[in-house]
Amino acid sequence: MLIVAYEGTDEVKVVNKTGLNHQYEHCFHQNSEMLTQVFNRFNCLVNDMHRLNMNKTRNSSVLKFLVSHPQTRMAETSDGG
């Protein structure tokens, strides 16, 4: 009973999974965000997906995180700026 109260019914899980999948596929760095903010947002998203057994491989998560950054922003962070 506690699991149903915490995670919701099967219908709620389907809606949550659909929403999380959409957020994951459309997760991009926003201009006003610092790299740590983007990482924290992405990490929470991956943790929520893991909780619902929507596991992504580590490599696919790393690649998705790196691809979500514009090339100019990646150049700034690699230069230490």
N, C-alpha and C positions, 0 to 999 in steps of 0.2 A: 504494500500500500504506500509506503514511503517513496518508492521509486516512481510510482505514478504521480504522486503529489509533487515530486521534485522535477521530473523530466516531462511530465505530461502524458496525455494519451497518445496512441499511435498516430492519430491525425495531427496532433500538435507537433510530434516529432518530424513528420513529413514536411510540414510547413517550415519548421526550424531548419531542416536539412536543405530545403529549397532555398531559403533565404541565405543561409551560410554559404552554399555553393555559389549563389549569385554574387555575394560580397567577395568571395575568394577570387572568382573569375574577373571581377571588375575592381580589384584592389590596386590602386595606383597612388603614387606619391602626389601629394597636393603641394602647390607652390609655397604655402605658408607653413608647412610642417618641417620640423627638424628631423634628422635621420632617426633619432631615438624615438620620437613620436610615431613615425611610420613603423618602426620595428615593434613597438609596444602594441599598436593597433593590429598589426599583422599577426603577432604572437598570440594575442587574445583570440583572434579569429581562428587560428590553427588549433589552439587549445579547445575552443568550443566545438570545432569539427571533430576533434579526437574524442571528446566526451560523448558524441553521438555516433561513434564508430565510423566516422568518415575520414579514415586515416590516409594521409598523403605521405609519399616517401620523403625522406629528408632531402634528397637531391631535388625532387620536384618543388618542394617548399622553398629551398634556397634559390633555385632558378626563378621561381615566381617572384620572390622578394627582390632579386636583383633586376629582373625585367621591369618591375613596377616603377623604377626610377628613370627619369629622363637622363640621357647621356651627359648633358651638361652638369647635372647635379652629381652624377657619379664621378665626373672629373674633379669637381670641387672637393669631394670627400676624399678622393685618393691623393690629392695634393696636401691634405691636412687642413684645408680651409673650410 
